[in-house]
Amino acid sequence: MECLDRCARFLRPWLVRSSVRRTMPWGFLGLMFGGSLVKELAPLPESYMSNKRNLLNVHFVKFAWGWTFCLLLPFITITNYYVTRNALMVLKRLSTLMVGSAVWYTCTRVFLHIENLTGSCYKSPALDILRSEHPSKLQCLQAGGFWHGFDISGHCFLLSYCALMIVEEMAVMHNVNTSRNPRLHTVVSGLFLALSCLTLIWLWMFFTTTIYFHDFFQKFFGTLVGLLAWYGTYRFWFLTPLSPGLPPQSTNLSSQKFNRSL
């Protein structure tokens, strides 16, 4: 438990500070451009990470939203209730996860639809023989063909969106001090450490995606959609009254108490 606490205390200043939330979107753009340049100008030799069957891709990235949802659910519940002592406010904040689920589902379906509309069926990845008798991706794959279309990077979209969402929700840790309750302290530290590790995994897998997979515009549009989804929620909609709202801050709570006393 002491090791868990030390790790959480080490990562807390790096991931909770407001500067991280301001600079991380630019960091994703930088990684996308830098990784794409490496892929186009100085391709790296194949490695374990260039294999789509690598451990992190199969067990984490393929279920990126599931991991993010399952860890944020108890984290938001416990920390937001600790700060606000208001169950209704906690329920309102938990609707953030419903918004995230809608963003994930809608964007991935749109990406698949675009790939289907812009693609054609070929006999092999060499794109040598066109098989026009299979006009959809599903029919093409069922017939053993290879579908080639504009495949917007779902990895770039989802990994950037999930990482930004996690660091936004971590802002509540500025107001959480559970040192007087050892059991609660262990639970919160464990959830925070798990989310921190998940964020680092998303960053690493985003980078490996940019240097090994997709072309530039596929990665660019995937990253752009992820950043717009984050900006449209946490920097625009969540600032309005009819929204799940941002993680509770002590200044916000103080002003709410003051207004109720008037």
Contacts in CASP RR format, 6 or more apart in sequence:
PFRMAT RR
TARGET T0000
AUTHOR 0000-0000-0000
METHOD contacts of the structure
MODEL  1
MECLDRCARFLRPWLVRSSVRRTMPWGFLGLMFGGSLVKELAPLPESYMS
NKRNLLNVHFVKFAWGWTFCLLLPFITITNYYVTRNALMVLKRLSTLMVG
SAVWYTCTRVFLHIENLTGSCYKSPALDILRSEHPSKLQCLQAGGFWHGF
DISGHCFLLSYCALMIVEEMAVMHNVNTSRNPRLHTVVSGLFLALSCLTL
IWLWMFFTTTIYFHDFFQKFFGTLVGLLAWYGTYRFWFLTPLSPGLPPQS
TNLSSQKFNRSL
1 186 0 8 1.000
4 186 0 8 1.000
4 189 0 8 1.000
4 190 0 8 1.000
4 193 0 8 1.000
5 185 0 8 1.000
5 186 0 8 1.000
5 189 0 8 1.000
7 193 0 8 1.000
8 189 0 8 1.000
8 190 0 8 1.000
8 192 0 8 1.000
8 193 0 8 1.000
8 196 0 8 1.000
11 192 0 8 1.000
11 193 0 8 1.000
11 196 0 8 1.000
12 173 0 8 1.000
12 192 0 8 1.000
14 20 0 8 1.000
15 167 0 8 1.000
15 170 0 8 1.000
15 196 0 8 1.000
15 199 0 8 1.000
16 170 0 8 1.000
16 171 0 8 1.000
16 173 0 8 1.000
16 174 0 8 1.000
18 171 0 8 1.000
20 167 0 8 1.000
21 164 0 8 1.000
21 167 0 8 1.000
21 168 0 8 1.000
21 171 0 8 1.000
24 163 0 8 1.000
24 164 0 8 1.000
24 167 0 8 1.000
25 160 0 8 1.000
25 164 0 8 1.000
25 227 0 8 1.000
25 230 0 8 1.000
25 231 0 8 1.000
28 160 0 8 1.000
28 163 0 8 1.000
28 164 0 8 1.000
28 206 0 8 1.000
28 223 0 8 1.000
28 227 0 8 1.000
29 223 0 8 1.000
29 227 0 8 1.000
31 203 0 8 1.000
31 206 0 8 1.000
31 207 0 8 1.000
31 210 0 8 1.000
32 156 0 8 1.000
32 206 0 8 1.000
32 210 0 8 1.000
32 219 0 8 1.000
32 220 0 8 1.000
32 223 0 8 1.000
34 210 0 8 1.000
35 207 0 8 1.000
35 210 0 8 1.000
35 211 0 8 1.000
36 210 0 8 1.000
36 216 0 8 1.000
36 219 0 8 1.000
36 220 0 8 1.000
38 44 0 8 1.000
38 210 0 8 1.000
38 211 0 8 1.000
39 210 0 8 1.000
39 211 0 8 1.000
39 212 0 8 1.000
40 216 0 8 1.000
44 50 0 8 1.000
44 211 0 8 1.000
44 212 0 8 1.000
48 54 0 8 1.000
49 56 0 8 1.000
49 208 0 8 1.000
49 212 0 8 1.000
50 208 0 8 1.000
50 212 0 8 1.000
56 201 0 8 1.000
56 204 0 8 1.000
56 205 0 8 1.000
57 205 0 8 1.000
60 67 0 8 1.000
60 198 0 8 1.000
60 201 0 8 1.000
60 205 0 8 1.000
61 155 0 8 1.000
61 159 0 8 1.000
61 205 0 8 1.000
64 158 0 8 1.000
64 159 0 8 1.000
64 162 0 8 1.000
64 202 0 8 1.000
65 100 0 8 1.000
65 101 0 8 1.000
65 104 0 8 1.000
65 158 0 8 1.000
65 162 0 8 1.000
67 198 0 8 1.000
68 162 0 8 1.000
68 165 0 8 1.000
68 166 0 8 1.000
68 198 0 8 1.000
69 97 0 8 1.000
69 101 0 8 1.000
71 191 0 8 1.000
71 194 0 8 1.000
71 195 0 8 1.000
71 198 0 8 1.000
72 96 0 8 1.000
72 97 0 8 1.000
72 165 0 8 1.000
72 166 0 8 1.000
72 169 0 8 1.000
72 195 0 8 1.000
73 94 0 8 1.000
73 97 0 8 1.000
74 187 0 8 1.000
74 191 0 8 1.000
75 169 0 8 1.000
75 188 0 8 1.000
75 191 0 8 1.000
75 192 0 8 1.000
75 195 0 8 1.000
76 90 0 8 1.000
76 93 0 8 1.000
76 94 0 8 1.000
76 96 0 8 1.000
76 97 0 8 1.000
76 169 0 8 1.000
76 172 0 8 1.000
76 247 0 8 1.000
77 90 0 8 1.000
77 94 0 8 1.000
78 184 0 8 1.000
78 187 0 8 1.000
78 188 0 8 1.000
78 191 0 8 1.000
79 172 0 8 1.000
79 173 0 8 1.000
79 176 0 8 1.000
79 188 0 8 1.000
79 247 0 8 1.000
80 89 0 8 1.000
80 90 0 8 1.000
80 93 0 8 1.000
80 172 0 8 1.000
80 247 0 8 1.000
80 248 0 8 1.000
81 87 0 8 1.000
81 90 0 8 1.000
82 176 0 8 1.000
82 178 0 8 1.000
82 184 0 8 1.000
82 188 0 8 1.000
83 172 0 8 1.000
83 175 0 8 1.000
83 176 0 8 1.000
83 248 0 8 1.000
83 250 0 8 1.000
83 253 0 8 1.000
84 90 0 8 1.000
84 248 0 8 1.000
84 253 0 8 1.000
89 248 0 8 1.000
92 244 0 8 1.000
92 245 0 8 1.000
93 244 0 8 1.000
93 245 0 8 1.000
93 247 0 8 1.000
93 248 0 8 1.000
94 244 0 8 1.000
95 244 0 8 1.000
96 165 0 8 1.000
96 169 0 8 1.000
96 233 0 8 1.000
96 238 0 8 1.000
96 244 0 8 1.000
96 245 0 8 1.000
99 233 0 8 1.000
99 244 0 8 1.000
100 161 0 8 1.000
100 165 0 8 1.000
100 229 0 8 1.000
100 233 0 8 1.000
103 161 0 8 1.000
103 229 0 8 1.000
103 233 0 8 1.000
104 158 0 8 1.000
104 161 0 8 1.000
107 154 0 8 1.000
107 157 0 8 1.000
107 225 0 8 1.000
107 226 0 8 1.000
107 229 0 8 1.000
108 154 0 8 1.000
108 157 0 8 1.000
108 158 0 8 1.000
111 151 0 8 1.000
111 152 0 8 1.000
111 154 0 8 1.000
111 157 0 8 1.000
111 222 0 8 1.000
112 137 0 8 1.000
114 150 0 8 1.000
114 152 0 8 1.000
115 137 0 8 1.000
115 147 0 8 1.000
115 149 0 8 1.000
115 150 0 8 1.000
115 151 0 8 1.000
115 152 0 8 1.000
116 136 0 8 1.000
116 137 0 8 1.000
118 149 0 8 1.000
118 150 0 8 1.000
119 137 0 8 1.000
119 147 0 8 1.000
119 148 0 8 1.000
119 149 0 8 1.000
119 150 0 8 1.000
120 130 0 8 1.000
120 132 0 8 1.000
120 147 0 8 1.000
120 148 0 8 1.000
120 149 0 8 1.000
121 130 0 8 1.000
121 131 0 8 1.000
121 132 0 8 1.000
121 133 0 8 1.000
121 134 0 8 1.000
121 135 0 8 1.000
121 137 0 8 1.000
121 139 0 8 1.000
121 140 0 8 1.000
121 143 0 8 1.000
121 145 0 8 1.000
121 146 0 8 1.000
121 147 0 8 1.000
122 128 0 8 1.000
122 129 0 8 1.000
122 130 0 8 1.000
122 131 0 8 1.000
122 145 0 8 1.000
122 146 0 8 1.000
122 147 0 8 1.000
122 148 0 8 1.000
123 129 0 8 1.000
123 131 0 8 1.000
123 145 0 8 1.000
123 146 0 8 1.000
124 145 0 8 1.000
124 146 0 8 1.000
125 146 0 8 1.000
127 146 0 8 1.000
127 148 0 8 1.000
131 140 0 8 1.000
131 143 0 8 1.000
131 145 0 8 1.000
134 140 0 8 1.000
134 143 0 8 1.000
134 145 0 8 1.000
137 147 0 8 1.000
140 146 0 8 1.000
140 147 0 8 1.000
141 147 0 8 1.000
150 217 0 8 1.000
150 218 0 8 1.000
151 214 0 8 1.000
151 218 0 8 1.000
152 218 0 8 1.000
152 221 0 8 1.000
152 222 0 8 1.000
152 225 0 8 1.000
153 209 0 8 1.000
153 213 0 8 1.000
153 214 0 8 1.000
153 218 0 8 1.000
153 219 0 8 1.000
153 221 0 8 1.000
153 222 0 8 1.000
153 223 0 8 1.000
154 222 0 8 1.000
155 205 0 8 1.000
155 206 0 8 1.000
155 209 0 8 1.000
155 213 0 8 1.000
156 206 0 8 1.000
156 209 0 8 1.000
156 210 0 8 1.000
156 214 0 8 1.000
156 219 0 8 1.000
156 222 0 8 1.000
156 223 0 8 1.000
156 226 0 8 1.000
157 222 0 8 1.000
157 223 0 8 1.000
157 225 0 8 1.000
157 226 0 8 1.000
157 229 0 8 1.000
158 226 0 8 1.000
159 202 0 8 1.000
159 203 0 8 1.000
159 205 0 8 1.000
159 206 0 8 1.000
159 209 0 8 1.000
160 202 0 8 1.000
160 206 0 8 1.000
160 222 0 8 1.000
160 223 0 8 1.000
160 226 0 8 1.000
160 227 0 8 1.000
160 230 0 8 1.000
161 226 0 8 1.000
161 227 0 8 1.000
161 229 0 8 1.000
161 230 0 8 1.000
162 198 0 8 1.000
162 202 0 8 1.000
163 199 0 8 1.000
163 202 0 8 1.000
163 203 0 8 1.000
163 206 0 8 1.000
164 226 0 8 1.000
164 227 0 8 1.000
164 230 0 8 1.000
164 234 0 8 1.000
165 230 0 8 1.000
165 234 0 8 1.000
166 195 0 8 1.000
166 198 0 8 1.000
166 199 0 8 1.000
166 202 0 8 1.000
167 199 0 8 1.000
168 230 0 8 1.000
168 234 0 8 1.000
168 246 0 8 1.000
168 247 0 8 1.000
169 195 0 8 1.000
169 247 0 8 1.000
170 192 0 8 1.000
170 195 0 8 1.000
170 196 0 8 1.000
170 247 0 8 1.000
171 246 0 8 1.000
171 247 0 8 1.000
171 249 0 8 1.000
172 247 0 8 1.000
172 248 0 8 1.000
172 249 0 8 1.000
173 192 0 8 1.000
174 249 0 8 1.000
174 250 0 8 1.000
175 248 0 8 1.000
175 249 0 8 1.000
175 250 0 8 1.000
175 253 0 8 1.000
176 188 0 8 1.000
178 184 0 8 1.000
178 185 0 8 1.000
178 188 0 8 1.000
178 189 0 8 1.000
179 185 0 8 1.000
209 219 0 8 1.000
210 219 0 8 1.000
234 246 0 8 1.000
237 243 0 8 1.000
238 244 0 8 1.000
238 245 0 8 1.000
238 246 0 8 1.000
239 245 0 8 1.000
239 246 0 8 1.000
246 252 0 8 1.000
END
